Amino acid sequence: MNFELWLNNKVEIVEKALKDNFTKNDNKQKIIYESMEYSLFAGGKRLRPVIMLGVNEIFSKNYKNVLPFACAMEMIHTYSLVHDDLPAMDDDDYRRGRLSNHKKFGEATAILAGDGLLNMAFEIMLRESLKIDIDKELLIKAMSIIADSSGTEGMIGGQVVDMFCEESINDISDLEYLQKHKTGAIIRSSAVVGGLLGGATDIELKAIEKFADNLGSAFQIQDDILDVEGNAEKLGKPIGSDEGNNKKTYVSMIGLEEAKKLQEKLTNEAIESLSIFGDKSIMLIEMCKYLVKREN
Amino acid sequence: MNFELWLNNKVEIVEKALKDNFTKNDNKQKIIYESMEYSLFAGGKRLRPVIMLGVNEIFSKNYKNVLPFACAMEMIHTYSLVHDDLPAMDDDDYRRGRLSNHKKFGEATAILAGDGLLNMAFEIMLRESLKIDIDKELLIKAMSIIADSSGTEGMIGGQVVDMFCEESINDISDLEYLQKHKTGAIIRSSAVVGGLLGGATDIELKAIEKFADNLGSAFQIQDDILDVEGNAEKLGKPIGSDEGNNKKTYVSMIGLEEAKKLQEKLTNEAIESLSIFGDKSIMLIEMCKYLVKREN
């Protein structure tokens, strides 16, 4: 199968699952659903769900079992963007080429919509776990991995470091700490849960972790590169914002050329980690190549 | 056993469990733990955990099994207060007699601390569920009930109505809708999960729901009454704030005397709901009486 077809198919599956799992009501509090939908269906790449599905398919044909978890990852990712854009945080007026949530719905609604998306991620996983024909202990383990990755020792912790600890980012290992938490943690858990629920062995899960960690880092470096030499229209946001905000990035710390070399090295290591899966990982390998060539 | 002793014992158990389950690290993001601790250990009444333990004890002697869930409820309750106090929401500078979280740590940290507490609630429940010797499906069901109660059809939904739909609160049934969601939902789930994990039957769970719903309403009315005739020092906040904010309350809608009558009726119904448990519910009955006589 052609990679582009494969990717489009995965994204379609995720879009449909998100629509199916996003439960809303036409009641007094309906504004919260409008606000949550606005950000959840804003043309995101669905990277984390696609990684989960892609890893899962190495082990299992029954992708429907992981869809609630894939949806949860996208909701967690989306809530983090809604809260990060708030005036008290990064104060961003635009996201994906349109008004950020608080600019459209006001700050209070944006705070509550973020809370609602994080909460709904767990609502969906727990509700669907009661129906899925997988050992319940394994399902709890999967949810536990996801919860840990989005918490204060994962994504939230990374956002704290990004917001308040700029002065503690002095070398590349500090930057890696930030990246590993802020964006890497939920990319890793997406991949691991895809494998775990597919029945991966411990050795296979170790390979998946390594794949996801390298891919996550390469992905972040690509973000930093695009902020310097990307196309504002394709990105849906102005370029040069990192430099304008004095943000420490891979590009600002090691320069554009070194950043590109590091990105290539990490991408190759991600691909290398998949070697134990042989032909079954062809699409994931294509995805690695695709993600570092992306323009948005 | 004397009720006061019973209550103090329960609160002590909860305090210890919260300290044990609140995992923190002395790392780059440690400010988030300070902020979360500041609000979590601010002298709250621990009402929801105590209700959960009190209901559980009707059915089981093994209260340790429910402690992770009791801690989760308190974290969910605390995060809702941290976010509700934010400038974009109720804009409260004080909470429980001291600076609100954002006044102490700044808005960005308060937003992230709230996120962190909600996330940690699920981290704890999921991690501990892997260790507890109770049927895993029942544990997932308990977490699912909690997640639903704190979401957009529960607590968050109630906060949305409270923030944006004042004009839609026209009669006592509208006010009940608000209360049932904003404060009632997680009081109910605390009670239900206490019963469920203790092994309560469906009929018993129905009685517990009725008890919790009536108690939750009576509790809310007491809050409204205290805002009119309470003691600012004991409350840790100024009185008259509801009237100052033009908030619709039971007192503003039906008057102080009628509110007191309704509160008494609901308290009696809460106590009546417990009758099927006979002597085993003595302490819960005492708690109902205590909660409507409270001064803070």
Contacts between the chains, C-beta under 8 A, distances in Angstrom:
chain1	res1	chain2	res2	distance
A	23	B	153	7.9
A	24	B	152	8.0
A	25	B	153	6.7
A	27	B	157	7.6
A	28	B	157	7.8
A	28	B	160	7.8
A	28	B	161	4.9
A	28	B	165	5.3
A	28	B	168	5.8
A	28	B	177	6.5
A	29	B	152	6.4
A	29	B	156	7.9
A	29	B	157	4.1
A	29	B	158	7.6
A	29	B	160	4.0
A	29	B	161	5.3
A	29	B	165	7.4
A	29	B	181	7.5
A	31	B	160	6.5
A	31	B	164	6.1
A	32	B	152	5.3
A	32	B	156	6.8
A	32	B	157	6.7
A	32	B	160	4.7
A	33	B	152	6.8
A	36	B	152	7.5
A	79	B	115	7.9
A	83	B	111	5.9
A	83	B	112	7.6
A	83	B	115	6.5
A	86	B	108	8.0
A	86	B	111	6.5
A	88	B	106	7.5
A	88	B	107	3.5
A	88	B	108	4.7
A	88	B	111	6.2
A	89	B	108	5.2
A	89	B	111	6.8
A	106	B	88	7.5
A	107	B	88	3.5
A	108	B	86	8.0
A	108	B	88	4.6
A	108	B	89	5.2
A	108	B	163	5.5
A	108	B	164	7.7
A	109	B	160	7.6
A	109	B	163	7.9
A	109	B	164	7.4
A	111	B	83	5.9
A	111	B	86	6.5
A	111	B	88	6.2
A	111	B	89	6.8
A	111	B	111	6.7
A	112	B	83	7.6
A	112	B	156	5.8
A	112	B	159	6.2
A	112	B	160	5.8
A	112	B	163	7.5
A	114	B	115	7.4
A	115	B	79	7.9
A	115	B	83	6.4
A	115	B	114	7.4
A	115	B	115	7.6
A	115	B	118	6.6
A	115	B	156	5.6
A	116	B	151	6.5
A	116	B	152	4.6
A	116	B	156	5.0
A	118	B	115	6.7
A	118	B	118	6.0
A	118	B	119	6.7
A	119	B	118	6.7
A	119	B	147	6.4
A	119	B	150	5.6
A	119	B	151	4.3
A	119	B	152	7.3
A	119	B	156	6.3
A	120	B	151	6.0
A	120	B	152	6.9
A	122	B	122	5.2
A	122	B	143	7.5
A	122	B	147	4.6
A	123	B	144	7.3
A	123	B	147	4.4
A	123	B	148	5.8
A	123	B	151	5.3
A	126	B	140	5.8
A	126	B	143	5.1
A	126	B	144	3.8
A	126	B	147	5.3
A	127	B	144	5.5
A	127	B	147	8.0
A	127	B	148	7.8
A	129	B	140	5.2
A	129	B	144	7.8
A	130	B	137	6.8
A	130	B	140	5.8
A	130	B	141	6.4
A	130	B	144	6.6
A	136	B	136	3.6
A	136	B	137	5.2
A	136	B	139	8.0
A	136	B	140	6.1
A	137	B	130	6.8
A	137	B	136	5.2
A	139	B	136	7.9
A	139	B	140	7.0
A	140	B	126	5.8
A	140	B	129	5.1
A	140	B	130	5.8
A	140	B	136	6.1
A	140	B	139	7.0
A	140	B	140	6.7
A	141	B	130	6.4
A	143	B	122	7.5
A	143	B	126	5.1
A	144	B	123	7.3
A	144	B	126	3.8
A	144	B	127	5.5
A	144	B	129	7.8
A	144	B	130	6.6
A	147	B	119	6.4
A	147	B	122	4.5
A	147	B	123	4.4
A	147	B	126	5.3
A	147	B	127	7.9
A	148	B	123	5.8
A	148	B	127	7.8
A	150	B	119	5.6
A	151	B	116	6.5
A	151	B	119	4.3
A	151	B	120	6.0
A	151	B	123	5.3
A	152	B	24	8.0
A	152	B	29	6.5
A	152	B	32	5.3
A	152	B	33	6.8
A	152	B	36	7.5
A	152	B	116	4.6
A	152	B	119	7.3
A	152	B	120	6.9
A	153	B	23	7.9
A	153	B	25	6.7
A	156	B	29	7.9
A	156	B	32	6.8
A	156	B	112	5.8
A	156	B	115	5.6
A	156	B	116	5.0
A	156	B	119	6.3
A	157	B	27	7.6
A	157	B	28	7.8
A	157	B	29	4.1
A	157	B	32	6.7
A	158	B	29	7.6
A	159	B	112	6.2
A	160	B	28	7.8
A	160	B	29	4.0
A	160	B	31	6.5
A	160	B	32	4.7
A	160	B	109	7.6
A	160	B	112	5.8
A	161	B	28	4.9
A	161	B	29	5.3
A	163	B	108	5.5
A	163	B	109	7.9
A	163	B	112	7.5
A	164	B	31	6.2
A	164	B	108	7.7
A	164	B	109	7.5
A	165	B	28	5.3
A	165	B	29	7.4
A	168	B	28	5.8
A	177	B	28	6.5
A	181	B	29	7.5
